[in-house]
Amino acid sequence: MKTRDCFKEGLLKKIQPNPDMSARSLSTANSFIKKAVSNFDDGNYDIAIVVAYTVMFHALRSILFRDGIKERSHVCLLSYIKEKYEDLESLVNDVDAYRRFRHTALYGLDQLATKDEAENAINVGKRCVSTIMTILKDK
């Protein structure tokens, strides 16, 4: 979905830029890293991936709060980041794969994850947080 369509359908909405909400969203992302690792250590690989996706979501959403955008769609959040921050396209593509995994894990019946998949998801989550922290510091 294109970002302009997301705005048209009300799935993205302009708001006042909110540095406090941006910082809180990034803080939430950091707190979920520990939860993803804990689930990984317990062998709950599918849950670790779902939680790692939550890390990615909150990290990326911090950019939207900083830019003065409210989201009501994970797809539109990713569309906005991909269109406005072209250098993050590869990262957004990785995050989108975990978004789809999350959807299948939560609503499907047969989702199982391997240790390697969960470890990779946690690493993508950590990379997402560190990348977003750098972007927020630079702007």
Rosetta constraint file for C-alpha pairs under 8 A:
AtomPair CA 1 CA 5 HARMONIC 6.67 0.50
AtomPair CA 1 CA 6 HARMONIC 7.02 0.50
AtomPair CA 1 CA 75 HARMONIC 7.25 0.50
AtomPair CA 1 CA 76 HARMONIC 6.83 0.50
AtomPair CA 1 CA 79 HARMONIC 6.76 0.50
AtomPair CA 2 CA 6 HARMONIC 6.46 0.50
AtomPair CA 2 CA 76 HARMONIC 7.58 0.50
AtomPair CA 2 CA 79 HARMONIC 6.29 0.50
AtomPair CA 2 CA 80 HARMONIC 7.97 0.50
AtomPair CA 3 CA 7 HARMONIC 6.40 0.50
AtomPair CA 3 CA 12 HARMONIC 7.88 0.50
AtomPair CA 3 CA 76 HARMONIC 6.37 0.50
AtomPair CA 3 CA 79 HARMONIC 5.70 0.50
AtomPair CA 3 CA 80 HARMONIC 5.45 0.50
AtomPair CA 3 CA 83 HARMONIC 7.40 0.50
AtomPair CA 4 CA 8 HARMONIC 6.15 0.50
AtomPair CA 5 CA 9 HARMONIC 6.05 0.50
AtomPair CA 6 CA 10 HARMONIC 6.12 0.50
AtomPair CA 6 CA 11 HARMONIC 4.91 0.50
AtomPair CA 6 CA 12 HARMONIC 5.39 0.50
AtomPair CA 6 CA 76 HARMONIC 5.90 0.50
AtomPair CA 7 CA 11 HARMONIC 5.85 0.50
AtomPair CA 7 CA 12 HARMONIC 4.71 0.50
AtomPair CA 7 CA 13 HARMONIC 5.95 0.50
AtomPair CA 10 CA 72 HARMONIC 7.74 0.50
AtomPair CA 11 CA 71 HARMONIC 5.78 0.50
AtomPair CA 11 CA 72 HARMONIC 4.73 0.50
AtomPair CA 11 CA 73 HARMONIC 5.74 0.50
AtomPair CA 11 CA 76 HARMONIC 6.76 0.50
AtomPair CA 12 CA 69 HARMONIC 6.51 0.50
AtomPair CA 12 CA 70 HARMONIC 5.61 0.50
AtomPair CA 12 CA 71 HARMONIC 4.62 0.50
AtomPair CA 12 CA 72 HARMONIC 6.22 0.50
AtomPair CA 12 CA 73 HARMONIC 7.53 0.50
AtomPair CA 12 CA 76 HARMONIC 6.84 0.50
AtomPair CA 12 CA 77 HARMONIC 7.72 0.50
AtomPair CA 13 CA 69 HARMONIC 5.56 0.50
AtomPair CA 13 CA 70 HARMONIC 5.14 0.50
AtomPair CA 13 CA 71 HARMONIC 6.57 0.50
AtomPair CA 14 CA 68 HARMONIC 5.77 0.50
AtomPair CA 14 CA 69 HARMONIC 4.72 0.50
AtomPair CA 14 CA 70 HARMONIC 6.38 0.50
AtomPair CA 15 CA 68 HARMONIC 4.79 0.50
AtomPair CA 15 CA 69 HARMONIC 5.46 0.50
AtomPair CA 15 CA 70 HARMONIC 6.48 0.50
AtomPair CA 16 CA 68 HARMONIC 4.89 0.50
AtomPair CA 16 CA 69 HARMONIC 7.65 0.50
AtomPair CA 17 CA 65 HARMONIC 5.84 0.50
AtomPair CA 17 CA 66 HARMONIC 5.12 0.50
AtomPair CA 17 CA 67 HARMONIC 5.37 0.50
AtomPair CA 17 CA 68 HARMONIC 3.61 0.50
AtomPair CA 17 CA 69 HARMONIC 7.21 0.50
AtomPair CA 18 CA 22 HARMONIC 6.24 0.50
AtomPair CA 18 CA 65 HARMONIC 5.35 0.50
AtomPair CA 18 CA 66 HARMONIC 5.40 0.50
AtomPair CA 18 CA 67 HARMONIC 7.71 0.50
AtomPair CA 18 CA 68 HARMONIC 6.37 0.50
AtomPair CA 19 CA 23 HARMONIC 6.15 0.50
AtomPair CA 19 CA 65 HARMONIC 6.75 0.50
AtomPair CA 19 CA 66 HARMONIC 5.27 0.50
AtomPair CA 20 CA 24 HARMONIC 6.16 0.50
AtomPair CA 21 CA 25 HARMONIC 5.99 0.50
AtomPair CA 21 CA 62 HARMONIC 7.11 0.50
AtomPair CA 21 CA 65 HARMONIC 6.10 0.50
AtomPair CA 21 CA 66 HARMONIC 7.73 0.50
AtomPair CA 22 CA 26 HARMONIC 6.34 0.50
AtomPair CA 22 CA 61 HARMONIC 7.42 0.50
AtomPair CA 22 CA 62 HARMONIC 4.11 0.50
AtomPair CA 22 CA 63 HARMONIC 6.53 0.50
AtomPair CA 22 CA 64 HARMONIC 7.54 0.50
AtomPair CA 22 CA 65 HARMONIC 4.99 0.50
AtomPair CA 22 CA 66 HARMONIC 5.45 0.50
AtomPair CA 23 CA 27 HARMONIC 6.10 0.50
AtomPair CA 23 CA 62 HARMONIC 6.68 0.50
AtomPair CA 24 CA 28 HARMONIC 6.11 0.50
AtomPair CA 24 CA 62 HARMONIC 7.75 0.50
AtomPair CA 25 CA 29 HARMONIC 6.29 0.50
AtomPair CA 25 CA 58 HARMONIC 5.26 0.50
AtomPair CA 25 CA 59 HARMONIC 6.40 0.50
AtomPair CA 25 CA 61 HARMONIC 6.75 0.50
AtomPair CA 25 CA 62 HARMONIC 5.21 0.50
AtomPair CA 26 CA 30 HARMONIC 6.36 0.50
AtomPair CA 26 CA 58 HARMONIC 6.10 0.50
AtomPair CA 26 CA 59 HARMONIC 5.02 0.50
AtomPair CA 26 CA 62 HARMONIC 5.77 0.50
AtomPair CA 26 CA 129 HARMONIC 7.22 0.50
AtomPair CA 26 CA 133 HARMONIC 7.86 0.50
AtomPair CA 27 CA 31 HARMONIC 6.32 0.50
AtomPair CA 28 CA 32 HARMONIC 6.30 0.50
AtomPair CA 28 CA 55 HARMONIC 7.51 0.50
AtomPair CA 28 CA 58 HARMONIC 6.59 0.50
AtomPair CA 29 CA 33 HARMONIC 6.58 0.50
AtomPair CA 29 CA 54 HARMONIC 6.99 0.50
AtomPair CA 29 CA 55 HARMONIC 4.27 0.50
AtomPair CA 29 CA 56 HARMONIC 6.91 0.50
AtomPair CA 29 CA 57 HARMONIC 7.69 0.50
AtomPair CA 29 CA 58 HARMONIC 5.13 0.50
AtomPair CA 29 CA 59 HARMONIC 5.52 0.50
AtomPair CA 29 CA 129 HARMONIC 7.06 0.50
AtomPair CA 30 CA 34 HARMONIC 7.33 0.50
AtomPair CA 30 CA 55 HARMONIC 6.86 0.50
AtomPair CA 30 CA 129 HARMONIC 7.25 0.50
AtomPair CA 31 CA 35 HARMONIC 7.00 0.50
AtomPair CA 32 CA 36 HARMONIC 6.14 0.50
AtomPair CA 32 CA 51 HARMONIC 6.52 0.50
AtomPair CA 32 CA 52 HARMONIC 7.10 0.50
AtomPair CA 32 CA 54 HARMONIC 7.00 0.50
AtomPair CA 32 CA 55 HARMONIC 5.61 0.50
AtomPair CA 33 CA 37 HARMONIC 6.24 0.50
AtomPair CA 33 CA 51 HARMONIC 7.63 0.50
AtomPair CA 33 CA 52 HARMONIC 6.52 0.50
AtomPair CA 33 CA 55 HARMONIC 6.24 0.50
AtomPair CA 33 CA 122 HARMONIC 7.20 0.50
AtomPair CA 33 CA 125 HARMONIC 7.29 0.50
AtomPair CA 33 CA 126 HARMONIC 7.21 0.50
AtomPair CA 34 CA 38 HARMONIC 6.09 0.50
AtomPair CA 35 CA 39 HARMONIC 6.25 0.50
AtomPair CA 35 CA 48 HARMONIC 7.63 0.50
AtomPair CA 35 CA 51 HARMONIC 6.93 0.50
AtomPair CA 36 CA 40 HARMONIC 6.14 0.50
AtomPair CA 36 CA 47 HARMONIC 7.50 0.50
AtomPair CA 36 CA 48 HARMONIC 4.51 0.50
AtomPair CA 36 CA 49 HARMONIC 7.07 0.50
AtomPair CA 36 CA 51 HARMONIC 5.18 0.50
AtomPair CA 36 CA 52 HARMONIC 5.52 0.50
AtomPair CA 36 CA 122 HARMONIC 6.77 0.50
AtomPair CA 37 CA 41 HARMONIC 6.06 0.50
AtomPair CA 37 CA 48 HARMONIC 6.77 0.50
AtomPair CA 37 CA 122 HARMONIC 7.22 0.50
AtomPair CA 38 CA 42 HARMONIC 6.28 0.50
AtomPair CA 38 CA 48 HARMONIC 7.80 0.50
AtomPair CA 39 CA 43 HARMONIC 6.32 0.50
AtomPair CA 39 CA 44 HARMONIC 5.07 0.50
AtomPair CA 39 CA 45 HARMONIC 6.78 0.50
AtomPair CA 39 CA 47 HARMONIC 6.50 0.50
AtomPair CA 39 CA 48 HARMONIC 5.11 0.50
AtomPair CA 40 CA 44 HARMONIC 5.48 0.50
AtomPair CA 40 CA 45 HARMONIC 5.42 0.50
AtomPair CA 40 CA 47 HARMONIC 7.90 0.50
AtomPair CA 40 CA 48 HARMONIC 5.34 0.50
AtomPair CA 40 CA 115 HARMONIC 7.65 0.50
AtomPair CA 40 CA 118 HARMONIC 6.88 0.50
AtomPair CA 40 CA 119 HARMONIC 7.48 0.50
AtomPair CA 43 CA 115 HARMONIC 7.61 0.50
AtomPair CA 44 CA 48 HARMONIC 6.05 0.50
AtomPair CA 45 CA 49 HARMONIC 6.30 0.50
AtomPair CA 45 CA 112 HARMONIC 7.77 0.50
AtomPair CA 45 CA 113 HARMONIC 5.54 0.50
AtomPair CA 45 CA 114 HARMONIC 6.25 0.50
AtomPair CA 45 CA 115 HARMONIC 5.97 0.50
AtomPair CA 45 CA 117 HARMONIC 7.77 0.50
AtomPair CA 45 CA 118 HARMONIC 5.28 0.50
AtomPair CA 46 CA 50 HARMONIC 6.41 0.50
AtomPair CA 46 CA 105 HARMONIC 7.06 0.50
AtomPair CA 46 CA 111 HARMONIC 7.40 0.50
AtomPair CA 46 CA 112 HARMONIC 6.01 0.50
AtomPair CA 46 CA 113 HARMONIC 4.99 0.50
AtomPair CA 46 CA 114 HARMONIC 7.73 0.50
AtomPair CA 46 CA 118 HARMONIC 6.93 0.50
AtomPair CA 47 CA 51 HARMONIC 6.10 0.50
AtomPair CA 48 CA 52 HARMONIC 5.95 0.50
AtomPair CA 48 CA 118 HARMONIC 6.00 0.50
AtomPair CA 48 CA 121 HARMONIC 7.95 0.50
AtomPair CA 48 CA 122 HARMONIC 7.51 0.50
AtomPair CA 49 CA 53 HARMONIC 6.09 0.50
AtomPair CA 49 CA 98 HARMONIC 7.34 0.50
AtomPair CA 49 CA 101 HARMONIC 7.98 0.50
AtomPair CA 49 CA 102 HARMONIC 7.31 0.50
AtomPair CA 49 CA 117 HARMONIC 7.72 0.50
AtomPair CA 49 CA 118 HARMONIC 5.25 0.50
AtomPair CA 49 CA 121 HARMONIC 5.66 0.50
AtomPair CA 49 CA 122 HARMONIC 6.96 0.50
AtomPair CA 50 CA 54 HARMONIC 6.47 0.50
AtomPair CA 50 CA 98 HARMONIC 7.68 0.50
AtomPair CA 50 CA 101 HARMONIC 7.67 0.50
AtomPair CA 50 CA 102 HARMONIC 5.22 0.50
AtomPair CA 50 CA 105 HARMONIC 7.59 0.50
AtomPair CA 51 CA 55 HARMONIC 6.50 0.50
AtomPair CA 52 CA 56 HARMONIC 6.50 0.50
AtomPair CA 52 CA 121 HARMONIC 5.90 0.50
AtomPair CA 52 CA 122 HARMONIC 5.26 0.50
AtomPair CA 52 CA 124 HARMONIC 7.93 0.50
AtomPair CA 52 CA 125 HARMONIC 5.55 0.50
AtomPair CA 53 CA 57 HARMONIC 6.10 0.50
AtomPair CA 53 CA 95 HARMONIC 7.04 0.50
AtomPair CA 53 CA 98 HARMONIC 5.92 0.50
AtomPair CA 53 CA 99 HARMONIC 6.50 0.50
AtomPair CA 53 CA 102 HARMONIC 7.15 0.50
AtomPair CA 53 CA 121 HARMONIC 7.30 0.50
AtomPair CA 53 CA 125 HARMONIC 6.77 0.50
AtomPair CA 54 CA 58 HARMONIC 6.16 0.50
AtomPair CA 55 CA 59 HARMONIC 6.13 0.50
AtomPair CA 55 CA 125 HARMONIC 5.56 0.50
AtomPair CA 55 CA 126 HARMONIC 7.86 0.50
AtomPair CA 55 CA 129 HARMONIC 7.54 0.50
AtomPair CA 56 CA 60 HARMONIC 6.15 0.50
AtomPair CA 56 CA 95 HARMONIC 6.60 0.50
AtomPair CA 56 CA 124 HARMONIC 7.69 0.50
AtomPair CA 56 CA 125 HARMONIC 5.09 0.50
AtomPair CA 56 CA 128 HARMONIC 5.90 0.50
AtomPair CA 56 CA 129 HARMONIC 7.05 0.50
AtomPair CA 57 CA 61 HARMONIC 5.96 0.50
AtomPair CA 57 CA 74 HARMONIC 7.65 0.50
AtomPair CA 57 CA 95 HARMONIC 8.00 0.50
AtomPair CA 58 CA 62 HARMONIC 6.24 0.50
AtomPair CA 59 CA 63 HARMONIC 7.42 0.50
AtomPair CA 59 CA 128 HARMONIC 6.56 0.50
AtomPair CA 59 CA 129 HARMONIC 5.47 0.50
AtomPair CA 59 CA 132 HARMONIC 6.39 0.50
AtomPair CA 60 CA 64 HARMONIC 7.14 0.50
AtomPair CA 60 CA 77 HARMONIC 7.68 0.50
AtomPair CA 60 CA 78 HARMONIC 7.99 0.50
AtomPair CA 60 CA 81 HARMONIC 7.55 0.50
AtomPair CA 60 CA 128 HARMONIC 7.54 0.50
AtomPair CA 60 CA 132 HARMONIC 6.90 0.50
AtomPair CA 61 CA 65 HARMONIC 6.47 0.50
AtomPair CA 61 CA 71 HARMONIC 7.98 0.50
AtomPair CA 61 CA 77 HARMONIC 7.04 0.50
AtomPair CA 62 CA 66 HARMONIC 6.25 0.50
AtomPair CA 62 CA 132 HARMONIC 7.97 0.50
AtomPair CA 63 CA 67 HARMONIC 6.06 0.50
AtomPair CA 63 CA 132 HARMONIC 7.40 0.50
AtomPair CA 63 CA 136 HARMONIC 7.30 0.50
AtomPair CA 64 CA 68 HARMONIC 5.99 0.50
AtomPair CA 64 CA 69 HARMONIC 4.84 0.50
AtomPair CA 64 CA 70 HARMONIC 6.57 0.50
AtomPair CA 64 CA 71 HARMONIC 7.76 0.50
AtomPair CA 64 CA 77 HARMONIC 7.79 0.50
AtomPair CA 65 CA 69 HARMONIC 5.56 0.50
AtomPair CA 65 CA 70 HARMONIC 6.62 0.50
AtomPair CA 71 CA 76 HARMONIC 7.06 0.50
AtomPair CA 71 CA 77 HARMONIC 6.17 0.50
AtomPair CA 72 CA 76 HARMONIC 7.65 0.50
AtomPair CA 73 CA 77 HARMONIC 6.25 0.50
AtomPair CA 74 CA 78 HARMONIC 6.38 0.50
AtomPair CA 74 CA 99 HARMONIC 7.85 0.50
AtomPair CA 75 CA 79 HARMONIC 6.15 0.50
AtomPair CA 75 CA 96 HARMONIC 7.93 0.50
AtomPair CA 76 CA 80 HARMONIC 6.01 0.50
AtomPair CA 77 CA 81 HARMONIC 6.34 0.50
AtomPair CA 78 CA 82 HARMONIC 6.02 0.50
AtomPair CA 78 CA 92 HARMONIC 6.29 0.50
AtomPair CA 78 CA 96 HARMONIC 7.26 0.50
AtomPair CA 79 CA 83 HARMONIC 6.10 0.50
AtomPair CA 80 CA 84 HARMONIC 5.93 0.50
AtomPair CA 81 CA 85 HARMONIC 5.39 0.50
AtomPair CA 81 CA 86 HARMONIC 7.60 0.50
AtomPair CA 81 CA 88 HARMONIC 7.33 0.50
AtomPair CA 81 CA 89 HARMONIC 7.94 0.50
AtomPair CA 81 CA 92 HARMONIC 7.40 0.50
AtomPair CA 82 CA 86 HARMONIC 5.48 0.50
AtomPair CA 82 CA 88 HARMONIC 6.34 0.50
AtomPair CA 82 CA 89 HARMONIC 5.24 0.50
AtomPair CA 82 CA 92 HARMONIC 6.45 0.50
AtomPair CA 85 CA 89 HARMONIC 7.35 0.50
AtomPair CA 88 CA 92 HARMONIC 6.04 0.50
AtomPair CA 89 CA 93 HARMONIC 6.11 0.50
AtomPair CA 90 CA 94 HARMONIC 6.42 0.50
AtomPair CA 91 CA 95 HARMONIC 6.24 0.50
AtomPair CA 91 CA 124 HARMONIC 7.95 0.50
AtomPair CA 91 CA 128 HARMONIC 7.20 0.50
AtomPair CA 92 CA 96 HARMONIC 6.01 0.50
AtomPair CA 93 CA 97 HARMONIC 6.44 0.50
AtomPair CA 94 CA 98 HARMONIC 6.72 0.50
AtomPair CA 94 CA 124 HARMONIC 7.46 0.50
AtomPair CA 95 CA 99 HARMONIC 6.18 0.50
AtomPair CA 95 CA 124 HARMONIC 7.63 0.50
AtomPair CA 96 CA 100 HARMONIC 6.33 0.50
AtomPair CA 97 CA 101 HARMONIC 6.33 0.50
AtomPair CA 98 CA 102 HARMONIC 5.95 0.50
AtomPair CA 98 CA 121 HARMONIC 7.36 0.50
AtomPair CA 99 CA 103 HARMONIC 6.30 0.50
AtomPair CA 100 CA 104 HARMONIC 6.32 0.50
AtomPair CA 101 CA 105 HARMONIC 5.98 0.50
AtomPair CA 102 CA 106 HARMONIC 6.01 0.50
AtomPair CA 103 CA 107 HARMONIC 5.93 0.50
AtomPair CA 103 CA 108 HARMONIC 7.49 0.50
AtomPair CA 104 CA 108 HARMONIC 4.72 0.50
AtomPair CA 104 CA 109 HARMONIC 7.83 0.50
AtomPair CA 104 CA 111 HARMONIC 6.56 0.50
AtomPair CA 105 CA 109 HARMONIC 7.41 0.50
AtomPair CA 105 CA 110 HARMONIC 7.63 0.50
AtomPair CA 105 CA 111 HARMONIC 5.19 0.50
AtomPair CA 105 CA 112 HARMONIC 7.79 0.50
AtomPair CA 113 CA 117 HARMONIC 6.26 0.50
AtomPair CA 113 CA 118 HARMONIC 6.76 0.50
AtomPair CA 114 CA 118 HARMONIC 6.30 0.50
AtomPair CA 115 CA 119 HARMONIC 6.11 0.50
AtomPair CA 116 CA 120 HARMONIC 6.09 0.50
AtomPair CA 117 CA 121 HARMONIC 6.21 0.50
AtomPair CA 118 CA 122 HARMONIC 6.30 0.50
AtomPair CA 119 CA 123 HARMONIC 6.29 0.50
AtomPair CA 120 CA 124 HARMONIC 6.18 0.50
AtomPair CA 121 CA 125 HARMONIC 6.16 0.50
AtomPair CA 122 CA 126 HARMONIC 6.23 0.50
AtomPair CA 123 CA 127 HARMONIC 6.09 0.50
AtomPair CA 124 CA 128 HARMONIC 5.97 0.50
AtomPair CA 125 CA 129 HARMONIC 6.31 0.50
AtomPair CA 126 CA 130 HARMONIC 6.25 0.50
AtomPair CA 127 CA 131 HARMONIC 5.96 0.50
AtomPair CA 128 CA 132 HARMONIC 6.08 0.50
AtomPair CA 129 CA 133 HARMONIC 6.03 0.50
AtomPair CA 130 CA 134 HARMONIC 6.33 0.50
AtomPair CA 131 CA 135 HARMONIC 6.38 0.50
AtomPair CA 132 CA 136 HARMONIC 6.06 0.50
AtomPair CA 133 CA 137 HARMONIC 6.18 0.50
AtomPair CA 134 CA 138 HARMONIC 6.20 0.50
AtomPair CA 135 CA 139 HARMONIC 6.37 0.50
